[in-house]
Amino acid sequence: MENDTTYQIDTQESWKIESLGEECIPGQLLAVKKPSTHGKPGLTVTGIELSPQMGEDLHVILGRNTYASEDGLRIYSTAFGKITWHGNRVDVERELEIDRDVEENIDFDGRIKILGGISKKYKIYATGDITIAGTVMAGEIKAGGSVEINQEVRNATIIAGENIKAPSVKESSLEAKGNILIEGALMNCNVNGYRVICSGRKGIIAGGSVCAKKEINAMAIGNERSSIQTEIKIHQGGNISVAGKLYPKVKMVLGRRTMIAKKGLKRLTFKAELSGTTTTEYQEPKIDLPAPQQEVTKQKTSKSNLPPSVLVYASSLEEGKKKGAELLNIPATELDCEMVSNDHTDLPILRIFPKGIFGPWKREWEDMYGSPRDGIFELENRPDGLYLHITPHRGTGKKIEPEDVISQIQEQGFTGIDSSKVLEACKTKVTTTIKIGIMQFTKDIGGKVKIDISDDRLKAYFTIIPPEKGDLMLGQEDVLSALKENGVIVGVKEDVIADTFKNKQFEKPILVAEALLPQASQKAQLAYQIGSSK
């Protein structure tokens, strides 16, 4: 539910909630990205440009069950589940934890955490990540996300939509769209991945077939025993690197070219380039680089049927709705809320959502936390009529009585008023502006505004000269018009003008505008983030 109005993300510090990061609901806001800035140019008070660079961007990766708004600045959940951040990547999914060895086939929509191991030919399927604390001696493991195994793997088939990580693997089949990171040996395996890295002093590839799109890197490749056949393949543009020794008889397929090592080679990197195969000194593996992922600028799912919501800390209803309006990009007047938790924090946590989606506010919460407020009203004479603007009372605050409004109307000599409209407006429970009569004619406006601009054009001052007796005092709009007529259009302090009239600071110069000096650029950051990091 996007709104045409764009609310500026101007938080001074990041809003981060971790205590409720365990579970979320569809449509819940997970993060808000504050874009990098260009470094704003400066302006004199008369609008002459004073002059700046673009700050570093932040690429948020959309993981499972997430989507981004069209402008790429807000990230939402599409499902019930647990929120997890891996660096700048966010995922939402349910989690199944098994506190023993696997004893049956498992097919789960979410991620699986196994505290034991797998010793028989069970099938373990998950739409998310699979982590296994023990050994894997058989079985078929298939994950939509990554697979991480903490002990030895043997006689298994592992397929991952992202990465595979294990200490050592023997007589197994591995396939991953991402990286395959092995801390020890790959022995007699069929392997296919984006990168295949066998790190550590025992990182050897011996026997079987290993294929990668971008990189194969190991301490040793092949074996002294000629009976063990080792084949390694890399796509065009990729590298094969060996930190220790490449043994004779190893078959290497580099793009369209095939070569067999006739003798042992040490510390080399082979590059499969368009012009042919080149050889350089050994290059360290790029194990810190993930496989390509989708970034926040690409929307993943339709959000039309997912009502948005956001969790915020707030001391009052008003504060919660104000934060929610900024984060959800929805006017505060269109939002409702409910208290989610008041445990373990100084402030309660509220869920903010569009009116009518999740039901009414909890009245007991409003009575407990909503601060009392007196009702206020204001009469505004516009060209098309006289308007009554009402902000209703809250809690035990003083209510607006129709008699008070009528009294002020009579005091100001206004005529042609529809009293039924006044009564209707006073009954409202929400902020309301309503036309109650025709435009009113008043006395002449008197007084003068004097504008002074500093020689360097970085500051401007105004002085109010009060009117003669019998005339009405000029107003804030007259000051703004005078500033504009004198070319002052930048850095105008409207609150200072209002305070000047309120405090009757007349016949003395008041600083009313200051130049906007050039500002340094800012890098992109997350202005709001919910969930724990891994």
C-alpha positions as CSV (number, residue, x, y, z in Angstrom):
1,M,0.0,0.0,0.0
2,E,2.2,2.9,-1.3
3,N,1.1,6.5,-1.1
4,D,1.7,9.2,-3.7
5,T,3.3,11.4,-1.1
6,T,7.0,10.8,-0.5
7,Y,8.0,11.2,3.2
8,Q,11.6,12.1,3.6
9,I,13.7,9.7,5.6
10,D,15.5,12.1,8.0
11,T,16.2,10.1,11.1
12,Q,19.3,11.3,12.9
13,E,20.3,7.7,13.9
14,S,19.4,4.2,12.9
15,W,16.2,2.7,14.4
16,K,17.1,-0.9,15.1
17,I,14.9,-3.5,16.8
18,E,16.5,-6.9,17.6
19,S,14.4,-8.1,20.5
20,L,11.4,-9.0,18.3
21,G,13.5,-10.0,15.3
22,E,12.6,-13.7,15.8
23,E,9.3,-13.6,14.0
24,C,7.5,-11.4,11.5
25,I,4.3,-11.4,9.5
26,P,3.6,-10.8,5.7
27,G,3.9,-7.2,4.8
28,Q,6.1,-6.3,7.7
29,L,8.7,-3.7,7.1
30,L,12.2,-5.1,7.6
31,A,14.4,-2.2,6.6
32,V,14.4,1.3,5.3
33,K,17.4,2.5,3.2
34,K,18.4,6.1,3.5
35,P,20.0,6.9,0.1
36,S,23.4,8.3,-0.3
37,T,23.5,12.1,-1.0
38,H,25.1,14.2,-3.6
39,G,26.5,16.7,-1.2
40,K,24.1,19.7,-1.5
41,P,25.4,22.9,-3.1
42,G,25.2,26.0,-0.9
43,L,23.0,29.1,-1.6
44,T,23.2,32.7,-0.6
45,V,20.0,34.1,0.9
46,T,19.2,35.5,-2.5
47,G,19.6,32.2,-4.3
48,I,23.1,32.4,-5.8
49,E,24.6,28.9,-5.8
50,L,27.6,28.6,-3.5
51,S,29.0,24.6,-5.0
52,P,29.8,19.9,-4.1
53,Q,29.9,14.4,-4.8
54,M,27.9,11.4,-4.4
55,G,28.2,9.4,-1.2
56,E,28.9,5.7,-1.2
57,D,25.8,3.5,-1.9
58,L,24.6,0.6,0.1
59,H,23.4,-2.5,-1.7
60,V,20.9,-4.4,0.3
61,I,20.4,-8.0,-1.0
62,L,16.9,-9.4,-1.1
63,G,16.9,-12.9,0.3
64,R,14.1,-15.4,0.7
65,N,10.5,-14.2,1.2
66,T,11.3,-10.5,0.9
67,Y,10.5,-7.7,-1.6
68,A,11.3,-4.1,-2.1
69,S,9.2,-1.0,-2.8
70,E,9.4,0.4,-6.3
71,D,11.9,3.1,-5.3
72,G,14.1,0.4,-3.6
73,L,14.2,2.1,-0.3
74,R,11.8,-0.1,1.8
75,I,12.1,-3.9,2.2
76,Y,9.2,-6.0,3.4
77,S,8.4,-9.6,4.3
78,T,6.1,-11.8,2.2
79,A,5.7,-14.6,4.7
80,F,5.6,-15.5,8.4
81,G,9.0,-16.4,9.7
82,K,12.3,-15.6,11.3
83,I,14.3,-12.5,10.2
84,T,18.0,-13.1,9.6
85,W,20.6,-10.7,8.2
86,H,23.8,-12.1,6.7
87,G,25.8,-8.8,6.2
88,N,23.5,-6.8,3.9
89,R,21.3,-9.7,2.9
90,V,18.0,-10.3,4.7
91,D,15.9,-13.5,4.7
92,V,12.6,-14.4,6.2
93,E,11.7,-18.1,6.8
94,R,10.5,-20.6,9.3
95,E,13.0,-22.8,11.1
96,L,12.9,-26.5,12.1
97,E,15.4,-27.6,14.7
98,I,16.2,-31.3,15.2
99,D,18.2,-32.0,18.3
100,R,19.4,-35.5,17.4
101,D,20.5,-37.6,14.4
102,V,18.1,-37.7,11.5
103,E,15.7,-40.7,11.7
104,E,13.4,-40.0,8.8
105,N,12.9,-38.1,5.6
106,I,12.3,-34.3,6.0
107,D,10.6,-31.9,3.6
108,F,10.3,-28.4,5.2
109,D,9.2,-25.0,3.9
110,G,11.9,-22.9,5.7
111,R,15.4,-23.6,7.0
112,I,16.5,-26.8,8.9
113,K,19.0,-26.9,11.7
114,I,20.2,-30.4,12.6
115,L,22.2,-30.8,15.8
116,G,23.1,-34.4,15.1
117,G,24.2,-36.1,11.9
118,I,22.9,-38.3,9.0
119,S,24.0,-41.9,8.8
120,K,21.4,-43.5,6.5
121,K,20.0,-42.6,3.1
122,Y,17.4,-40.1,4.2
123,K,16.2,-37.3,2.1
124,I,16.5,-33.8,3.6
125,Y,14.7,-31.1,1.7
126,A,14.3,-27.4,2.7
127,T,13.4,-24.2,0.8
128,G,15.9,-22.3,2.9
129,D,19.3,-23.1,4.5
130,I,20.3,-26.5,6.0
131,T,22.9,-26.6,8.8
132,I,24.2,-30.0,10.1
133,A,26.4,-30.2,13.2
134,G,27.4,-33.8,12.9
135,T,28.8,-36.1,10.2
136,V,27.0,-37.0,7.0
137,M,27.6,-40.6,5.9
138,A,24.8,-41.0,3.4
139,G,21.7,-39.3,2.2
140,E,20.4,-36.7,-0.2
141,I,20.4,-33.0,1.0
142,K,18.7,-30.4,-1.1
143,A,18.4,-26.7,0.0
144,G,16.9,-23.6,-1.7
145,G,19.5,-21.7,0.3
146,S,23.0,-22.8,1.6
147,V,24.1,-26.0,3.1
148,E,26.7,-26.0,5.9
149,I,28.1,-29.2,7.5
150,N,30.4,-29.0,10.5
151,Q,32.0,-32.5,10.2
152,E,33.0,-35.0,7.5
153,V,30.8,-35.8,4.5
154,R,30.8,-39.1,2.7
155,N,28.6,-40.9,0.1
156,A,26.1,-38.1,0.0
157,T,24.4,-36.0,-2.7
158,I,24.2,-32.3,-1.8
159,I,22.4,-29.7,-3.9
160,A,22.2,-26.0,-2.9
161,G,20.5,-23.0,-4.4
162,E,23.3,-20.9,-2.9
163,N,26.6,-22.0,-1.1
164,I,28.0,-25.3,0.3
165,K,30.5,-25.4,3.1
166,A,32.1,-28.5,4.8
167,P,35.4,-29.5,6.3
168,S,36.1,-32.5,3.9
169,V,34.1,-34.4,1.4
170,K,34.6,-37.9,-0.1
171,E,32.8,-40.0,-2.7
172,S,30.0,-37.5,-3.0
173,S,28.2,-35.3,-5.4
174,L,28.0,-31.5,-4.8
175,E,26.1,-28.9,-6.8
176,A,25.7,-25.3,-5.9
177,K,24.6,-22.1,-7.7
178,G,27.0,-20.3,-5.3
179,N,30.4,-21.1,-3.8
180,I,31.6,-24.5,-2.6
181,L,34.0,-23.9,0.2
182,I,35.9,-27.0,1.5
183,E,38.3,-26.6,4.4
184,G,40.1,-29.9,3.6
185,A,40.0,-32.4,0.8
186,L,37.6,-33.2,-2.1
187,M,38.3,-36.8,-2.8
188,N,36.6,-38.7,-5.7
189,C,33.7,-36.3,-6.0
190,N,31.6,-34.8,-8.8
191,V,31.4,-31.1,-8.1
192,N,29.8,-28.2,-9.9
193,G,29.7,-24.6,-8.5
194,Y,30.2,-20.9,-9.1
195,R,33.5,-21.0,-7.2
196,V,35.2,-24.2,-5.7
197,I,37.7,-23.4,-3.0
198,C,39.7,-26.1,-1.1
199,S,41.4,-24.0,1.5
200,G,44.0,-24.9,4.2
201,R,47.1,-27.0,4.2
202,K,45.1,-30.1,3.4
203,G,43.0,-28.5,0.7
204,I,43.4,-31.0,-2.1
205,I,41.3,-32.0,-5.1
206,A,42.0,-35.6,-6.0
207,G,39.9,-37.9,-8.2
208,G,36.6,-37.2,-9.7
209,S,35.4,-34.1,-11.7
210,V,35.3,-30.6,-10.4
211,C,33.7,-27.8,-12.5
212,A,33.3,-24.1,-11.7
213,K,32.1,-21.0,-13.5
214,K,34.5,-18.5,-12.0
215,E,37.3,-20.1,-10.0
216,I,38.9,-23.3,-8.8
217,N,41.5,-22.9,-6.1
218,A,43.3,-25.5,-4.0
219,M,46.5,-26.3,-2.2
220,A,47.0,-29.4,-4.4
221,I,45.3,-30.8,-7.4
222,G,45.7,-34.4,-8.5
223,N,47.6,-37.3,-6.8
224,E,50.9,-39.1,-7.2
225,R,49.0,-42.3,-8.0
226,S,48.3,-42.3,-11.7
227,S,45.4,-44.7,-11.3
228,I,43.3,-41.8,-9.7
229,Q,41.9,-39.7,-12.5
230,T,41.3,-36.0,-11.7
231,E,39.5,-33.6,-14.1
232,I,38.9,-29.9,-13.4
233,K,36.9,-27.6,-15.6
234,I,36.5,-23.8,-15.7
235,H,34.3,-21.6,-17.8
236,Q,35.6,-19.0,-20.2
237,G,37.0,-16.0,-18.1
238,G,37.6,-18.2,-15.0
239,N,40.8,-19.2,-13.2
240,I,42.3,-22.4,-12.0
241,S,44.9,-21.8,-9.2
242,V,47.1,-24.2,-7.2
243,A,49.0,-22.9,-4.1
244,G,51.1,-26.1,-3.8
245,K,51.4,-28.7,-6.5
246,L,49.5,-29.6,-9.7
247,Y,50.3,-33.3,-10.2
248,P,50.9,-34.9,-13.6
249,K,48.0,-36.5,-15.5
250,V,45.5,-33.9,-14.2
251,K,43.1,-33.0,-17.0
252,M,42.2,-29.3,-17.2
253,V,39.5,-27.9,-19.3
254,L,39.9,-24.1,-19.6
255,G,36.9,-22.7,-21.6
256,R,37.2,-24.3,-25.0
257,R,40.8,-25.6,-24.5
258,T,41.8,-28.9,-22.9
259,M,45.3,-29.7,-21.5
260,I,46.8,-32.5,-19.5
261,A,49.7,-31.8,-17.1
262,K,52.7,-33.8,-18.3
263,K,54.8,-32.9,-15.3
264,G,54.3,-31.5,-11.8
265,L,53.8,-27.7,-11.6
266,K,53.8,-25.4,-8.5
267,R,52.2,-22.2,-7.4
268,L,50.4,-21.2,-10.7
269,T,47.2,-19.7,-11.8
270,F,45.7,-20.6,-15.2
271,K,43.4,-18.1,-16.8
272,A,40.8,-19.1,-19.5
273,E,40.8,-16.0,-21.7
274,L,39.3,-15.4,-25.1
275,S,42.8,-15.1,-26.7
276,G,43.9,-18.4,-25.1
277,T,45.2,-19.8,-21.8
278,T,47.6,-17.7,-19.9
279,T,49.7,-18.6,-16.8
280,T,50.7,-16.3,-14.0
281,E,52.0,-16.6,-10.4
282,Y,49.5,-18.1,-7.9
283,Q,46.6,-15.9,-6.9
284,E,44.9,-16.1,-3.6
285,P,41.2,-17.4,-3.6
286,K,38.4,-14.9,-3.4
287,I,36.5,-16.7,-0.8
288,D,35.0,-13.5,0.6
289,L,33.0,-12.9,-2.6
290,P,29.5,-14.3,-2.7
291,A,27.7,-15.6,-5.8
292,P,25.7,-12.9,-7.6
293,Q,22.6,-12.0,-5.6
294,Q,19.6,-9.8,-6.4
295,E,19.8,-6.3,-5.1
296,V,17.2,-4.0,-3.5
297,T,16.7,-2.1,-6.8
298,K,14.8,-5.1,-8.2
299,Q,11.3,-5.9,-6.9
300,K,10.7,-9.6,-6.3
301,T,7.0,-10.0,-5.7
302,S,3.7,-8.3,-6.0
303,K,2.7,-6.5,-2.8
304,S,-0.8,-5.4,-3.7
305,N,-2.5,-7.9,-1.3
306,L,0.0,-7.5,1.6
307,P,-1.0,-4.8,4.1
308,P,2.2,-3.1,5.3
309,S,3.2,-2.8,9.0
310,V,6.2,-1.8,11.0
311,L,7.4,-2.3,14.6
312,V,8.7,0.8,16.5
313,Y,9.6,1.8,20.0
314,A,7.4,4.7,21.1
315,S,6.4,6.3,24.4
316,S,3.0,7.4,23.1
317,L,0.5,6.7,20.4
318,E,1.3,10.0,18.7
319,E,5.0,9.2,18.6
320,G,4.5,5.7,17.3
321,K,2.2,6.9,14.4
322,K,4.7,9.7,13.5
323,K,7.5,7.1,13.2
324,G,5.3,4.7,11.3
325,A,4.3,7.5,8.9
326,E,7.9,8.2,8.0
327,L,8.9,4.6,7.8
328,L,5.9,3.2,5.8
329,N,5.5,6.3,3.6
330,I,1.8,6.6,4.7
331,P,0.2,9.7,6.4
332,A,-0.1,9.4,10.1
333,T,-3.9,10.2,9.9
334,E,-4.3,6.9,7.9
335,L,-2.5,4.7,10.5
336,D,-3.6,2.6,13.4
337,C,-1.6,0.7,16.0
338,E,-1.5,-1.9,18.7
339,M,1.0,-2.7,21.4
340,V,3.1,-5.8,20.7
341,S,5.3,-5.9,23.7
342,N,6.2,-4.0,26.8
343,D,8.8,-6.5,28.2
344,H,12.5,-6.0,28.6
345,T,12.6,-2.4,27.3
346,D,12.0,1.0,28.7
347,L,9.6,1.8,25.9
348,P,6.7,-0.4,24.6
349,I,7.0,-1.8,21.0
350,L,4.1,-0.9,18.8
351,R,2.9,-2.3,15.5
352,I,1.8,0.5,13.2
353,F,-0.5,-0.4,10.2
354,P,-3.1,1.2,7.9
355,K,-6.5,1.8,9.5
356,G,-9.0,-1.1,9.2
357,I,-6.3,-3.8,8.5
358,F,-5.7,-5.4,11.9
359,G,-8.6,-4.0,13.9
360,P,-8.9,-1.1,16.4
361,W,-6.3,0.1,18.9
362,K,-6.2,-1.5,22.3
363,R,-8.2,1.1,24.3
364,E,-6.5,0.0,27.5
365,W,-3.1,0.8,25.9
366,E,-4.2,4.3,24.9
367,D,-5.5,5.0,28.4
368,M,-2.2,3.8,29.9
369,Y,0.3,5.3,27.5
370,G,-1.5,8.0,25.4
371,S,-0.7,11.3,27.1
372,P,-3.7,13.6,27.7
373,R,-4.1,16.6,25.4
374,D,-6.5,19.5,25.5
375,G,-8.6,20.1,22.4
376,I,-7.7,23.2,20.3
377,F,-9.5,25.1,17.6
378,E,-8.5,27.9,15.1
379,L,-10.6,30.1,12.8
380,E,-9.1,30.8,9.3
381,N,-10.4,33.4,6.9
382,R,-9.8,32.1,3.4
383,P,-10.9,33.6,0.0
384,D,-13.5,30.9,-0.4
385,G,-14.9,31.1,3.2
386,L,-14.4,31.0,6.9
387,Y,-12.9,27.7,8.1
388,L,-12.8,26.0,11.6
389,H,-9.8,23.8,12.2
390,I,-10.2,21.4,15.2
391,T,-7.6,19.2,16.9
392,P,-9.8,17.1,19.4
393,H,-8.9,16.4,23.0
394,R,-7.3,13.0,24.1
395,G,-7.7,11.1,27.3
396,T,-8.5,13.4,30.2
397,G,-7.7,16.6,28.2
398,K,-10.2,19.5,28.0
399,K,-12.9,19.0,25.4
400,I,-13.7,21.7,22.8
401,E,-17.2,23.1,23.6
402,P,-19.3,24.7,20.8
403,E,-20.0,27.7,23.1
404,D,-16.2,28.5,23.2
405,V,-16.1,28.5,19.4
406,I,-19.3,30.6,19.0
407,S,-17.9,33.1,21.6
408,Q,-14.7,33.7,19.6
409,I,-16.7,34.1,16.4
410,Q,-18.9,36.8,18.0
411,E,-15.8,38.5,19.5
412,Q,-14.2,38.8,16.1
413,G,-17.5,40.1,14.6
414,F,-17.8,37.3,12.0
415,T,-21.3,36.9,10.4
416,G,-23.1,34.4,8.2
417,I,-22.0,31.4,10.2
418,D,-23.6,28.0,9.9
419,S,-23.8,27.0,13.6
420,S,-24.8,23.4,12.8
421,K,-21.4,23.0,11.1
422,V,-19.7,24.3,14.3
423,L,-21.7,21.7,16.4
424,E,-20.7,19.0,13.9
425,A,-17.1,19.9,14.0
426,C,-16.9,20.0,17.8
427,K,-18.2,16.3,18.0
428,T,-15.3,15.0,15.9
429,K,-12.8,12.6,17.3
430,V,-10.2,13.2,14.6
431,T,-8.4,16.3,13.4
432,T,-10.9,18.2,11.1
433,T,-11.1,21.3,9.0
434,I,-14.6,22.4,8.0
435,K,-16.1,25.5,6.2
436,I,-18.5,27.2,8.6
437,G,-19.4,30.4,6.7
438,I,-18.6,33.0,4.0
439,M,-15.4,34.9,3.7
440,Q,-15.3,37.7,6.3
441,F,-14.4,41.3,5.7
442,T,-12.1,42.9,8.3
443,K,-10.4,46.2,9.1
444,D,-7.5,47.4,7.0
445,I,-4.1,45.8,7.6
446,G,-1.5,48.2,8.9
447,G,2.2,48.2,9.8
448,K,5.4,47.8,7.8
449,V,8.1,45.2,7.3
450,K,11.7,46.3,6.8
451,I,14.2,43.9,5.2
452,D,18.0,44.1,5.6
453,I,20.5,41.8,3.8
454,S,24.2,41.5,4.9
455,D,26.9,42.6,2.4
456,D,28.1,39.0,1.9
457,R,24.5,38.0,1.3
458,L,24.7,35.2,3.9
459,K,22.2,36.6,6.3
460,A,18.9,38.6,6.2
461,Y,17.0,40.4,8.9
462,F,13.5,41.8,9.2
463,T,12.0,44.5,11.4
464,I,8.3,44.9,12.2
465,I,6.9,48.4,12.5
466,P,3.5,48.2,14.3
467,P,0.4,49.8,12.7
468,E,-1.5,52.9,13.7
469,K,-4.4,52.5,16.2
470,G,-7.5,51.0,14.6
471,D,-5.7,48.9,11.9
472,L,-5.1,45.2,12.1
473,M,-1.6,44.0,12.6
474,L,0.0,42.6,9.4
475,G,0.8,38.9,9.6
476,Q,3.4,36.3,8.8
477,E,2.4,36.1,5.1
478,D,3.2,39.8,4.8
479,V,6.7,39.2,6.1
480,L,7.2,36.3,3.7
481,S,6.0,38.5,0.8
482,A,8.4,41.3,1.8
483,L,11.3,38.8,1.9
484,K,10.5,37.5,-1.5
485,E,10.2,41.0,-3.0
486,N,13.7,41.7,-1.7
487,G,15.1,38.5,-3.2
488,V,15.4,36.5,0.0
489,I,14.3,33.0,-1.0
490,V,16.7,30.6,0.8
491,G,17.1,29.6,4.5
492,V,14.0,31.5,5.7
493,K,13.1,30.7,9.3
494,E,9.3,30.7,9.4
495,D,9.2,29.7,13.0
496,V,11.3,32.8,13.9
497,I,8.7,35.0,12.2
498,A,5.8,33.3,14.1
499,D,7.7,33.7,17.4
500,T,8.3,37.4,16.7
501,F,4.6,38.1,16.3
502,K,3.7,35.9,19.3
503,N,6.2,37.6,21.6
504,K,5.6,41.1,20.0
505,Q,9.3,41.7,19.3
506,F,8.7,44.8,17.2
507,E,10.9,47.6,16.0
508,K,14.2,45.7,16.2
509,P,16.0,43.6,13.6
510,I,15.5,39.8,13.8
511,L,17.7,37.3,11.9
512,V,15.2,35.6,9.6
513,A,17.3,33.9,6.9
514,E,20.8,32.3,6.6
515,A,22.6,30.9,3.6
516,L,22.8,27.2,3.1
517,L,26.5,26.4,3.1
518,P,27.7,23.5,0.9
519,Q,27.3,20.1,2.7
520,A,29.5,17.0,2.4
521,S,28.0,14.0,0.8
522,Q,26.7,11.1,2.9
523,K,26.9,7.4,2.2
524,A,23.8,5.3,2.1
525,Q,22.7,3.6,5.3
526,L,19.9,1.7,6.9
527,A,17.7,4.2,8.7
528,Y,15.6,1.3,10.1
529,Q,16.4,-2.4,10.5
530,I,14.8,-5.2,12.3
531,G,16.2,-8.7,12.9
532,S,19.4,-10.3,14.2
533,S,22.6,-10.6,12.3
534,K,24.6,-13.8,11.6
